[in-house]
Amino acid sequence: MSPSTLAPPLSAGRIVLAGIEKRFGDFHAIRHLDLEVRDGELMTFLGPSGCGKTTTLRMIAGLEMPSAGRIEIAGRVLNDAAAGIAVPPEQRGMGMVFQSYAVWPHMTVARNIDYPLRIRKVGREAREARLVKVLSLVQLAGQEHKYPHQLSGGQQQRVALARGLIMEPRVLLLDEPLSNLDAKLRRGMRREIRDIQRALGMTMLYVTHDREEAEEISDRMAVLIAGRLAQVATPIEVRTRPADEEVRAFFAD
């Protein structure tokens, strides 16, 4: 079954961040961030630890509220700090894959993956049809009756990825999804994620501190340094024409 058999997002996933700031008390985690993520783009948030990558992703997901600024997807305002708008995470049309596998040990692969459909009371026939498609997409067909302890680390991450895809989101957010895998598995999984993204034409935002990983999978990279957006460009542009000395130093390490 081709990845294209999973329905593409019903509405394009263009994301706009305008004047986004995030403060934790006196600490300024994100400083006036302006960014546009194009429809069907795989953009990585890249930078050293503590630069604000995950905080930005969590604000887009609705798990953190911006202290200032506006977030839009497909023209719909999700956050507007000045207007007091904050759409709940479950109403944003997004899927999310976390650094930890976050699979429930007492549930089978199938039950882990279709959990978002069951809590939304999607009918059994529709639920099973989507499950078959997404299992094929992440190469887990035939594994649906197994439990997490019977799976490898790579297979458990595929379960997490499938759970993020089964709701057919407009945008998929991935927060360091491969950091718990060994180097060989990471290389294989990032190629698979890229293939899935291209097949579905889905917008993906991918947090990583791994420069090689970002360069391999990105359409464009958003480089964050100490809470500021230092550069947005293709991997080759960032590598050959860094915006400033801090970006140059990050890539030179």
Steps between C-alpha positions, in 0.01 A plus 500: 500500500639839400541776758275712278204279599484688830283804434695826483409782737165658414646850529851615430734541795649846453612628841567861590669613822488876548685676780505190722657541841516267797604597849534281806514757778803717425640251249437589137486160324387630159554854374273649231494204263356553150480191280296357214493125434377423150231254401643149475842600632722304734670761715742416778552709811872466556727638768692426821329381817294770669461715188119484496433228237264286707338802664408633155364162392292472818351845439395395150346183648314700765687339790659834591341843466697784335563803719452717192430460130273304267498144359296407190451181301333505158375851578340403830622679812601249768661746741479873532638615833363853461150380412496220758458225236635155590361201310535173700756245370235244401330755272811600303499220242855397587674176589803482727781250549707538816859412585384213720302231321205565735339165416277331756651166605161340574362573151569321173653682206154543348350640820792739548469633146122536474460649848445856366217369281337306784493795740334703222248218456584432135298201379659156496498456123661837432747444784610162365536635146730779616696261718573269205624795294723648767648162599608454139632853483737450796586139409325338797248288311470166679621642832166639617435232765841527666573691820773765534737270691501273193621779273839654429568865576458589134165319484379680814586833340304394191202440728534855633530634144193305387299634793594853393390432142175309552291814554619623157627829645576812300832529684721243672731622776801287595709579809841325483316181391809290428733596783437174691604283203848387406679665207408234240132506593496880501631513144239254380210662686573853385497380138164333566358815660617705201344249256168512689501879506560521126240235419231674704597857418461572871649794686746375762692686769792302637708596805858375510843601628665266245635705210551197273142390560364849427705536184384163367125538547424875485348707226606795717655535842408754766815553707433625854773646719425604860130555436530693176440386145847541351442370147238330281638345182565175315765271646755591234437874550543476877816295461662720236357841592436513876311813605742598778794381707283312750346289223845448350637390838213253553572330169875508557489311833 
